[in-house]
């Protein structure tokens, strides 16, 4: 994140003695990305964060392609993914390439028996249904409908759900997910034209400090393999930390849409960016107000990108039949646009209540068998008059 945050008990200087009240030292840990170049935070642990007791045999946990070279438009019925008790088991991969994985999940139970760390990727968890608390070694965040949870790679966490009815849209990014550069000045501050600002970003609070030894199960995702480690101390034993690298929450309902007299292009909806892809938020907004404007999006060619749109709520005027939880994929190489009749229906409309999350990738996406299993086979020909 582009601004500083601190919680708990930290010394006045970095890399100096930080004594426990009962004697001995707290153990300092630099928690950073991109070597010593990227965002980082300094953590102070009650116990050494390195006390491994055992490491189990790894199990493959990544996506597998059913279609490697796809040019077919797809409509996936996302809420047809069946609920699963365990949080990690519920993660069902739909689309992926070398830059990111896109998954759906419908977990029913909180994470109680283990902690999780994704050492491969930053995670963006969009909460479509459900609420709860994201518990991390840097503090806790409550979440609910419409929240983006941004969890940097290497962050140890658990999720506690309030109910068993949860629906999540997840992007795993192999590069850091950040706020768009054009929204920030040279010092990282979000500018006046940005559709959200620092006040909209919720940072960790309620720092938990567990002074416990024993056996604590930590599942670590590394190189698409799931490793199970047992540590001799509780992962949440941080007494204080400061820096720029931490999880945060941002509600899609706090995104302020940019509108104009004529139809605005998708980049005005951009919310996050990473290497070779962007994430956009389509939110309730006034339509274009030129007297002859056509609010429906114009046909456009996907030459350099695959466009994924996750439909959250509202009336999606560019599609003839869409329900919440549907995912459309419009692959690069062919144009796409509104369904027959959609442009005409949109003329004269003043506003939309649609809510959706878009992921534009600049390398082609591979399709999994799970995605094909919930695909509407008639979608590719749905523009025929």
JOQUI-V272596 format. One line per field, one symbol per residue. ss: DSSP state (h for helix, s for strand, l for the rest). phi: phi as a letter, one per 30 degrees, with the letter a starting at -180 (. if undefined). psi: psi as a letter, one per 30 degrees, with the letter a starting at -180 (. if undefined). Layout:
ss=???
phi=???
psi=???
//
This chain:
ss=llllssssllllllllllslllllslsssssslllllllssssssllllllsssslllssllllsssllllllsssshhhlllslllllllssssslllsssssslslllllllsssslllssssssssllsssssllssssslllsssssllllsssssslllllsssssssllllsllhhhslllllslllllllhhhssslslllllllssssssssssllsssssssssllllssssssllllsssshhhlllllllllllhhhhsssssllssssssllsslllllllllllllssslllssssssssllllllllllllssssslllssslllllhhhhhllllssllsssssssllllssshhhhhlslllhhhllll
phi=.dbdbbbicbddbdhbdbddecjicdcdbdcbbhiccddbbccbcdbedcddcabdddbdbcdbdcbdbcbcdbbcdedddddbdddddddcdcbaadcabcbcbbdcbddbcacbbcdcbdcccccdbjalbdcbdckcbdbaejdccccdeiddbbbccdbdcbbbcbcccdbecbdeeddcddcjdddddddabeddcccdbhdcbccbclbbdbcbcbhiccccccccbddccdcaaakccadabbdddcdcdcbadbecdeedcdcbbadiabbbccbeaddecdecdcddddebdcccbcccbcdcajccddcdabceidbcbcddjbdbaddejddddddidcabcdbaccbcccbdccccdddddcddddddcdcdd
psi=lglklkkajllflkhlkjkkfgllkljkkkjllhbgeakllkkjkelkggikelklklkkgllkkejejkgkkkjkiegfkkkkekeeffjjkellafflkkllkikflljefllkkjfekkkjjkjekllakjklfgllkllakgkkjjjlkfkkllkjkflgikkkkkkjkflkklkkefflafgfkklffkgllfffkklkahkkjjiklbjkkkkkkkhgkjkjkklflkfigkflllafjlllkkkffgkjkklaelkkleffgkellajgllklkjlklklkgkfgljfkklklkjeglkkkkjkelajjffkfjklkflkkjjllflllallkfeeeffkfkflkglklkkjjkglkklkleeeffgkjffefgffk.
//
